[in-house]
């Protein structure tokens, strides 16, 4: 396998040392605008409102939010810091319930501040030192995600044949990660290896992450793609050659059941019917061994407004009842392989997922 290097042309956020600049994804592709977050509350809002989204990206952003929180205060005692930072963690954790990377990153930041406070003890300059330590930990989370995505891309590309036609759903690219991407990262690497003929990009209603974000990333990267509405996928599986479906994941249960953007489960059923391999690409931090199966994964229900409106335009009667589960769960029996940053896991998933988690 070729040793590929990659420098991301697209970044979901940038850390300046004093603020987190978040690319406002709700305005893409019409306008590229970075919004400055100088407090952890602003970071929490950017995650909750989906200015930054995608499981690995919100974990990284939340980690930087903790670092910003340490800059906002200057307590002198350890108990004051612990109480405050636990509150910060709670606020950031409440932003999105489904993606486990958020909680994984916050738990890692808590371990960092616990160690730092034990080592440093009390003092008037504790805040500045703690902020630097937490920022370094957030940098580590960011760097590990980016490097892991590059490895994931190589592992996933090895599963594809030359001239593959691939279908993907939602956005699991640089905009959803520290860079390169998970599902789209596999496609990026495969494209650089000359293995991709074309990508079918699901528009991904109701938030249109495929139409607004994945198509934008493919265009910038020069990856050949065709945008389709979600209800066209079955038609093209039947009438044209599709070699693989590749999606990301927000949480993977211990048995391999996988939560991802709403509409993923339907794609897995269609792919299974048509004999098309269905791959999930996600870092091992997305695996949650505390969840035995998909029925225990919490599913975020978002505002009805995101269903009845496209932008500022209402497309339904004023008082219509609408539902918006943001995710669904694909059973592991529909998944041909789970591509991670430490290798490919195949069914039966239980033992393989425990192995990559070191259990």
N, C-alpha and C positions, 0 to 999 in steps of 0.2 A: 504494500500500500504506500502511495506517495506521502511524503512528509510535507503537509501543506501548512503554510503560515497564513494568517488572516488578520487584517486590521479593520475593525468595524467602521463602515462609513455611516452607519446609523447607530445612534445611542439614545436610549430612553431617558437618560438622566446623566448629569455631570456633577461631580463633587468638587467644590472650589476650595474647601478647607474651612469656609465660614458659612456656606449655604449649599443646598442641593438644588440644582437647576433641572427642572422636570420638563421634558418635551410634552407639551399639551396635546395628547393624542386625540382628544375629542375634535380638534380643529384640523387634523390631517384628513385628506391630503391637500386641502385648500390652502393651509397656511402652516408654516413651521415656526413655532413660537415656544421659547423656553420660559417657564414661570419660576421665579426664585422662591424657594422655601427656606426661611431663616429660622423657623421654629418647628418643633416636633408636631405642633398642632396643624401647621400648614402641610407638613408631610402626610399626616393622617388624612387630612381633607383631600389631598391629591390622590391618595389610594382609594378612599371611599368613593370619590366622584369619578374614578377611572381616568383621571388625567395620566396616571401611570398604572399599567395593568399587565397581567401575565404573572403567573405564580412566582418564578424566580425573580422577576423585576421588583415585585412588591416586597419580597423578602429583603432584597438589597436596599431598597428605598427605606424600609422600616429600620434597618440597621443604621443607616445614616441619620434617620430621625432620632434615634437614641443618642447618637453622638452630638447632634444639635441640642438635644435636651440638656446635656451636661454643660453646654456653653451658656444656657439660659439662667443658671443658678450658681450660687457660690456658697453652699452650706459649709459649715466647719466640722460637723460631726458625721460619723458614719451612719448612725440611725436615720438622720435626716436625709442623707443621700439615698439610702436603701428605700425608705418610704416613698420618696419622690420618684425614683426610677421605676419602682414597681407600678406606680400610677401611670407613668409614661408608657410602660409596656402594656398595661391594660387598655389604654386609649388606642394605641396602635393595633393591638390584637383585635379590637372590636370592629375594625374597618371592613374586613372581608372574612367570612367564616369558613369558606370551603378550601382555599389553597393552603396546604400544610406548610409550604415553604416559608410563609409569613411567620408562623409560630416557631418553626425550626430556627429561623434567623434570630427572632427575639429571645428564644431560650439561650442561644449562643451568646448574644449580647449580655444577657443577665449573668451567665457564667463569667464573662469577661469583667463586668463591673464588680462582681463579688470578689474575684481574685485581686483586682486592682485595689479595692478598698481594704482588703485584708493586708496587702503588702504595704500600702502607703500609710494607712492609719489616718489620723485626723490632722487637720491643718488648714490654714487660711487660703492656700493656693491649690487646694485639692481639686477644685472645679476644672481649672485649665489642664492639669495633668490627666484627670479622668477623661476629659473630652478628647485629648490627644490619643489616649489609649483606646478609647471606644472608636474613634475614627480609623485607627490602624486596624482594628478588628473588622470594621465594616469594609475597609479596603480589601482585607483578606477574603471576605465573603464574596465581594465583587470579582476579584481576580480568580478565585477558585471556580466561580460559576462560568466565567468566560473561558477559562482553560478547559473546564469540563465539557462545555458545549463543543469545543473544537474536537475533543476526543469522541464525543457522542456522534458528531458529524461523520467521522471516519468509520466508526462501528456501523452506523446506519447505512452509509453509502455502500458498504461491502455487501449488504443484503440485496442491492438493486442491480439489475442487468443493464447493459449499455442500451441507450435509446428508450429508457423507461418513460411511461406516461403515469404521472402521479396525481392523486387528488388529495387536497388538504383542506382543513376546516379551521376557522377562526384565525388567530395570528399567534404563532409560536416561533417568532423570529427574533431579530435583535431588539425590537420594540418590547418584547415580552421577557427579556433576559438582560444579562450584563453585556451581551453582544453575541453575534453569530446565530444564536437561536437553538431550539430543540428540534421540533419537527421541521421547521424551515431551515435550521442549521444542517440537518441531514440532506435536505434538498440542495442547499448551497454547496456543500462539499461534493455531492454527487454531480452537480452541474459543472463544477470546476474540474472534475475527473472525466467529463464528457459523457456522463451516463443519463442525462435528463433530456428527453425530447420535448416534453411539454408538461406544464402543471395546470390542472384544473383547480381554480381557487373558488371555494364556496363563499358566497357573499356574507353568510353568517348573520342572519336576522336574530334578534332585532337591533343589535348594536353595530352591525356591519363591519366587524373587525377584518373580515376577509376582503371586502370591497375597498375599505378605506386604508387598511394598514398592510395586509399581506400583498395585495396588488401593487401598492406603492413601493414596498421593499423589493419585490420581484422586478419592477420596472427599473429601479435604481441599480439593481445588480445585473440587469441584462438577462434574467432568467425568462425563457419563453413561457407565457401563461395565457390562460383564457379564464375570464371571470364568469361564473355561472350563479344563478340563484340556487338556494338550498334544495328546492324541490325538483331541480334538473338532474341531480346526481344519479338517481336510479336510471333515468333515460340514457345517460352517457355510459353507465356501466353496461347497459344492455346493448347499445348500438355501436359503441366505439371501444377500442382496447384501452383498458386502464390496468396497469401492472401492479399498483400498490396504493393503498390509502395510508397516509402518515399524519398523525395528530399529536398534539402535546398532551399534557395532563396537569391537573391541579392537585389531585391526591390519588395515590394508589394504595388500595387496601392490602392486607397481608396475603390474601388469596389471589391478587392480581386484578380484581375489579377496579375499574379506573373512572374517576370523575373528570370530566372535561366539559368544555363549552356546550351548552344546549344544542342538540342536533347531532352530537357525536354518536350517541347510541343508535339513532336511526341509520347513520352511515354504516355502522358496524353490522347491522342486520342486512342491509343491502349488499355489503361487501361479502358477507358470509354466503348469501344466496347465490351470488354471481361467482363465487370461488376466487375472490380477490384477497390477497393477504392484507391484513389490517394491522399496522404497526403503531405502537405508542412510543414516543421519545420524551424522556424526562430524566432529570438528575436523580440520583439516589436519595437526595433529601426530600423528594416528593413521595417516597414510599413511607407509609405510616403503618408500622407493624402493630400499633395499638388498636387499629380498626380491623376487625376480623374479615369483614366483607363489605361490599358496596352499600348494603342496606343501612349501615351505620354512619355513612359519610354525610355530614350536614350539607344540605343544598341551600344556597343563598337564593332568596326570593327578592328580586329587585322591583323597582317602581313600575307600575302599569304605564306611566308616561313614556317609558322607553319603548313600549309596544305600540301605543296609539299615536305616537309622533315620530316623524323622521325629521331630525333637526328641529326647526320651529314650526313645522307644518303638521297639523292634526290630520290623520288619515282615517279616522273612525268617528262614529257618532259621539257627541260630547260626554254622555254618561254611560258609555259602554263598559261592561265588566271585562277586564283583561287580566291575564296572568303572565308572570315573567320569572319562572325558575331559570336562573342563570347557567345552571349546569345540569347534566344528566350523568348516569352511570352506565358504563359499558361492561358487561360481564366478561370475566377473563376468558371464557370459552370462545369468545369472538376474536380474541387477540392472538395473532400469529407470533409476535415477539414484543418484548419491552426493551427498548434501546436506552441504555443509561450511560453515564459518564465513566463507568468502570466495566462496561461490557454488555453483552446481549443476554437477556434472560428469556427462556422459553418455558412453556408448560411442561410439567406442573409448576406453578409459579411460587408456591409457598417456600420450598427449600431454596430456590434460586434467589428470591428476594431477601430471605434471612441471611443468605451467604453474602450478598453485596452490602448488607447493613452490618455485617460483622457479628451476627448473633448465632 
